[in-house]
Amino acid sequence: MTDAPNAPTPQSTDGDDTPEARKITPDEAADLAEAILDHMVVAKGGTRRDGQVQMARSVARALTEGKPHLVQGGTGIGKTLGYLAGALASGKQTCLTPHTKALQDQIAGDLDLMISAFSSPEGQEIIPTPSYGVIKGRSSYLCLAKVAPQAPADMPLDGLDDDTTFTPSSTLGKEVKALHDWAGETATGVRTHLPFTVSSKAWRQVSTTAEDCTGKRCPQYEQCFVTQARRQAAESNIIVANQAYLATHMKVPHLLPDTVEAIIVDEAHEFPDVVAHTFGAEVTIKRLEGALDALSKVSKRGESDNGGGKEDSRIKGTAKAIKVLDDAVPTPKFSDRGILTKTDVLDALDGVLAGFTALRPLVLGMPDSTDQEKGAKDLLQRRLDNVLFDLKLILRGTTDTQVVWVEPRGDQAVMCSAQFDVSDTIYERLLYEFRSVVFTSATLSIGGEFDLIAKANGFAKGPWTGEIVQSPFDYPTQGRVWMPTGMPEPGNTPEKQTAYSAAVAEVAEKTVRAAGGRTLVLCTSWKSVNAVSEHLQSTLGNEFPIITQSPDTMPMTLAKQFADDPRAVLVGTTTFWTGVSVDGDTCSAVVIDKMPFPSPSIPIIAAQTEKADRERGSGAGFKEVSLVKAILSVVQGGGRLIRTLSDRGVVVVCDPRVHESSSHRKFYGRQVLRSLPPFRFTSDEDEVLAFLREIDRTANDEAGGSVVIEEEAEQV
């Protein structure tokens, strides 16, 4: 362990150059990070890991230098504690930004342990006891205004279907009553801290959104759980906020405290997509009608000095414009980029925009002599401004960085916009703004190179550094990558798809038999899920539980079933590529049916591909967009297998296009294989099946495994 008294204490980055106020150097910060980490490991009863030390030193040095940094942390290095130590060593108030709520809660647990470790006299010789605060999206908190005794009796119910019955004796009524009771007991108001479960409909009755919150004008503002959480965060060394929150701060500044000096983005390969959608818009007829209904109520109450009759005519005119738009925009079967280029649709959108713009005087004329009146006026103004902003964004159309389209969602058409190139946005609003920014993930490089990821995330627009921290696992000993021979080439015709799925199913059957179950089959389509599952059910259903994902099943439920039964087989699609980690003997094999290239019809993918082809020639879009996403997914999928030093298993890559010896091999095969961990690669079926049988013989069937579900990131 580093001698703590000789480790430098982190200094403020502000002030003069006196010895007391001098800035800590990058090397000193790296040494301090190592001392912090060593103390943490001892306090936790753990073992020093070289990769974790490298991670801590790398992050501390980058944050202190103030230069954007990419660091790929291999599975098993203990990435979270590594970058926590680096953040504390930098002496800068740092926002840690994971992608998921599950990781956000995990970081909070690690921070609790860190506070405990540095509350001791030995710990305080290294650094003062640190503090942290967790900030979540507003809808994650219980709203005191909605549960207060003085809350208006006619407060509308949020998000209820027309046929939903809301009575005290109904299921929904009982859930809401329980939430009201919990409001008097909870110290945080955070939904994940609930000691019981409730439906999303029930939670909506006691929570709010940024658009509907009255902020400082609310009588509950000082006691508000959101207010308290943000104040605690502002006074802490470390702030934990998810990627959606950070992206919203980039769009609407001041969500994060102004004192934040550094940012660490975990699972950073997900961040561009989060930013793309945060800086986009969604407009539906239902949303427009809801906004107009709120404005209509103001007009009917006569709370404007501009003349009720005139306002009524404007509302009627806007209602007519919405109807014209509804008639002009069909609900497509799939995402359609062409609808929002049609003249009649654009004219209808212009009409709706003009109608809502004409209603601004109605809001400006609302009385605001009391806090309640000011709050109501602010709410409606914000709602109108958001509608106007999003309509303008949609009308801007597809540009060099934005794409617009219409997609089906249920029975309604959704007019969408999103930034498909977020490199300028990330550079200007994050990297340039903070400079001390670290992006980390287990999957940031392609074939050992950062270039494509750096470009997509804006790093290439200025100076940056990158580092790869290798996993501590002995991959050649612990695992194999099996590339089955004789696989047909995946095709686009129904006949070829059927033949390919049948071949994958046969490989999966052999794998399951040898592994004694314990197999996760990852498919790129529901059709493949069904084909493989049906084959396994018919051939192995009497020997092994075959768990099959469907569009209406909860991934958490399926993953728990899989973890609880070592002989189970789970066949699933997208969710299980990146969303579930199963440790122990439960998962000894991962079968990947084929390269998970994104559909070229996805508007964002199509726009990114077209731009790359225009700027760098035909084929550039495939290499820089589709191939990158597919490789990252394969690496994430393969990463489901080896999660601890004791795990062993096989990744089965069925797709012959990546096999060196296959006649169907494509140019990208070697790049895909180089991006995987350094397993022993083989096409020898006998070797692989014997390896799996050995794992099955030595596995403790009673132990099972543990499962971690990585939830979707909440929205702000």
Disulfide bonds with the S-S distance in Angstrom:
none
